[in-house]
Amino acid sequence: MTITVKKVTEDSVAKACAELTKEGLKPTVNAVRARLGGASPNEVAPLIKVWKGKQPAVAREEIMLDPSIARLIAQQMVSLATNAAQAAEVRAAEAEENVQTLTENGQLLELRITQLQAQLEACQAQVQQQRGQLAERAQEIETLRNDCRAAMQASETKSASERAAAEGLRQELVRAQIRIDSIGGLEKALAAAQDQLKEAREALAAAQQSAAVSEARTVAATERAQQAEAREGTLQRETAQLREEVAKGHSSAQQLAATLATMSATLAASTCVEHNRKIKDGASELATGGLQSRNQKTAQSKTS
């Protein structure tokens, strides 16, 4: 808030002096300043003197007195004038001292007012600067809030994508299990074909032995041998086809395992690392179990 010092004019001082005189009061510097509501003593004192100089002198009436009485009155007047002059000089000295004190006080007040105004301006500038800083902080806070909301939304989107990828991987794992089960069926069919081939060879050997023992059964044995050979050829072709299908199944299983490994590696960097690890372990166990089952059946076939 700016401190405003009321401007003092000759008219305002004259009006205040007239009002004080009319009220029976002496128009001193302090009385006039109080009547004006505050003013600098340096400005009020000269204007009071100007007002006093403009006041008309009081007219004196001539009175006829006895000369002796007139002399006594004159003596009394001289004495009173002397005393009044002395008192006036004392009052003038006091007034000058008061004026000097008031002048010094006024100068100090003016200096203090100037200092306070400078402090006020500095405070106002500081407040304005702090308001600007507060506005900047509010803008930074709003920006951080927007960034947090965007990060949360991106995280939710990424989580949804990872969940969808995990679900796709789970479905692929189910399909892989179905393929592995089908490979087990092919291995069983291959083992059965090998058993039939073995039986056919044994039948051929028995037929050949029967042909050597009995000439009478040569034709029948030959026919059975031919049938056995035909059957053997058929079984060999079926066995070859089954082997091709098994090889294709193994190739598909290997490709699927590679795909699962790639997808697991991709998901390893996401928040679903533990879930993907379990899926990968399950796929490896299924693939290992299928291969062990196939190897066991192959070993059994060779042993038979």
Secondary structure, DSSP 4 states (H G I P E B T S, - for coil): ----PPPP-HHHHHHHHHHHHHTT----HHHHHHHHTS--HHHHHHHHHHHHHTSPPPPPPP----HHHHHHHHHHHHHHHHHHHHHHHHHHHHHHHHHHHHHHHHHHHHHHHHHHHHHHHHHHHHHHHHHHHHHHHHHHHHHHHHHHHHHHHHHHHHHHHHHHHHHHHHHHHHHHHHHHHHHHHHHHHHHHHHHHHHHHHHHHHHHHHHHHH-STTHHHHHHHHHHHHHHHHHHHHHHHHHHHHHHHHHHHHHHHHHHHHHHHHHHTTSTTHHHHHHHHHHHHHHHHHHHHHHHHHHHHHHH-
